[in-house]
Amino acid sequence: MGSGPPGRSSRRTRVLVAAVVLLAAGGWAWFAGLPKLANHYGFALPRPGGLPFRVAYAGRDYENIATCAGATWCRQAPPDSSTCWSAARAQARALLPAPGAGSVMTLFGRPHALLARPVVDGLVPTGVLVTDGPACYVPYALEGGP
């Protein structure tokens, strides 16, 4: 009947099922761990709310606790929690106009522009903006102090 010894096809089936289960578990672990990796290393994920809570500019870290690449710990952020500012609001806070200073890499997507005032006499700006769409500026505040 079969071309191989008895039980060989059931062994192949078991190996195939085990491989599929391992791939599915590995894929789930990868995607479940992506927000943690994005927040730790400062890259964005290609989805709404995919910006990390920490970005780097001029050798310093800037944070926004209202955005955390989809991790669950920032969902309790206050309602006016700095997730998307208009250009007028950013100008009122003296963060715009600002030249492009870099970008925040996006995993499998286009980078987000990072806008910041230039470093003057070794003093870094206390805030930077990351674009998240055509009219959305996400503010980040300097960690620590100047």
C-alpha positions as CSV (number, residue, x, y, z in Angstrom):
1,M,0.0,0.0,0.0
2,G,2.3,2.8,1.2
3,S,5.8,3.2,-0.2
4,G,7.5,3.3,3.2
5,P,7.5,1.1,6.3
6,P,4.4,1.0,8.5
7,G,4.1,4.0,10.8
8,R,6.3,6.3,8.8
9,S,3.4,8.5,7.5
10,S,2.1,8.9,11.1
11,R,5.6,10.0,12.2
12,R,5.8,12.5,9.3
13,T,2.4,13.8,10.4
14,R,3.5,14.2,14.0
15,V,6.6,16.0,12.9
16,L,4.6,18.3,10.6
17,V,2.1,19.1,13.4
18,A,4.9,19.8,15.9
19,A,6.6,22.1,13.4
20,V,3.4,24.0,12.8
21,V,2.7,24.4,16.5
22,L,6.3,25.6,17.2
23,L,6.0,28.1,14.3
24,A,2.7,29.4,15.6
25,A,4.0,29.7,19.2
26,G,7.2,31.4,18.0
27,G,5.1,33.9,15.9
28,W,2.8,34.6,18.8
29,A,5.8,35.2,21.1
30,W,7.4,37.5,18.5
31,F,4.3,39.7,18.1
32,A,3.5,39.7,21.8
33,G,7.0,40.8,22.6
34,L,7.2,43.5,19.9
35,P,5.8,46.4,22.0
36,K,8.4,45.7,24.7
37,L,11.2,45.6,22.2
38,A,9.9,48.8,20.5
39,N,9.8,50.7,23.8
40,H,13.2,49.5,24.9
41,Y,15.0,50.2,21.6
42,G,12.9,53.2,20.5
43,F,11.5,52.1,17.2
44,A,7.9,52.4,16.1
45,L,5.5,49.6,15.0
46,P,3.5,50.0,11.8
47,R,0.1,50.4,13.4
48,P,-2.0,53.1,15.1
49,G,-0.5,53.9,18.5
50,G,2.7,52.3,17.3
51,L,5.1,55.0,18.5
52,P,7.4,54.0,21.4
53,F,7.4,55.8,24.8
54,R,11.1,56.7,24.5
55,V,13.0,58.2,21.5
56,A,16.6,59.4,21.3
57,Y,18.0,62.7,20.1
58,A,21.4,64.3,20.5
59,G,22.5,61.6,22.9
60,R,19.6,62.1,25.3
61,D,16.3,60.2,25.8
62,Y,12.9,61.8,25.5
63,E,9.7,60.1,26.7
64,N,5.9,60.3,26.4
65,I,4.1,58.0,28.7
66,A,0.9,58.3,26.7
67,T,2.3,56.3,23.8
68,C,4.0,52.9,24.2
69,A,3.9,51.0,20.9
70,G,0.7,49.2,21.9
71,A,1.8,47.9,25.2
72,T,-0.9,47.7,27.8
73,W,0.8,49.7,30.6
74,C,0.2,53.1,29.0
75,R,-3.6,52.7,28.4
76,Q,-4.3,54.4,31.8
77,A,-2.8,57.7,30.6
78,P,-4.8,60.8,31.3
79,P,-7.3,61.9,28.6
80,D,-5.2,65.0,27.5
81,S,-2.1,62.9,27.5
82,S,-0.1,64.3,24.6
83,T,-0.9,61.6,22.0
84,C,-1.5,64.0,19.1
85,W,-1.0,67.7,19.1
86,S,-2.0,70.1,16.3
87,A,0.5,72.4,14.8
88,A,-1.1,75.4,16.6
89,R,-0.7,73.6,20.0
90,A,2.9,72.7,19.2
91,Q,3.6,76.4,18.2
92,A,2.0,77.6,21.4
93,R,4.4,75.5,23.4
94,A,7.3,76.8,21.3
95,L,8.1,73.4,19.8
96,L,7.3,74.5,16.2
97,P,8.7,75.6,13.9
98,A,11.5,73.1,14.2
99,P,13.8,71.6,11.6
100,G,13.9,67.9,10.9
101,A,16.5,66.5,13.3
102,G,16.2,62.8,12.5
103,S,13.7,60.1,12.4
104,V,12.2,57.2,14.4
105,M,12.5,54.0,12.6
106,T,9.4,52.0,11.9
107,L,9.6,48.2,11.8
108,F,8.5,47.2,8.2
109,G,7.3,50.8,7.5
110,R,8.2,54.4,6.7
111,P,10.1,56.3,9.4
112,H,8.5,59.0,11.5
113,A,10.1,62.4,11.3
114,L,11.7,63.8,14.5
115,L,11.5,67.5,14.8
116,A,13.6,69.4,17.3
117,R,15.3,72.7,18.0
118,P,19.1,72.6,17.5
119,V,21.5,71.9,20.3
120,V,23.0,75.3,21.4
121,D,26.2,75.4,23.5
122,G,25.8,71.8,24.5
123,L,22.2,72.3,25.8
124,V,19.7,70.0,24.2
125,P,16.0,71.1,23.8
126,T,13.6,70.0,26.6
127,G,11.1,68.7,24.1
128,V,11.0,67.1,20.7
129,L,8.1,66.2,18.3
130,V,7.6,63.1,16.3
131,T,5.2,63.2,13.4
132,D,2.4,60.7,13.3
133,G,0.4,61.6,10.2
134,P,0.1,64.9,8.3
135,A,-1.4,67.0,11.1
136,C,-0.3,65.1,14.2
137,Y,2.7,66.0,16.3
138,V,3.4,63.7,19.3
139,P,5.5,65.5,21.9
140,Y,8.3,63.9,23.9
141,A,9.9,65.5,27.0
142,L,13.5,65.3,28.0
143,E,14.2,62.6,30.6
144,G,16.2,63.8,33.6
145,G,17.2,67.4,33.1
146,P,19.1,69.6,30.8
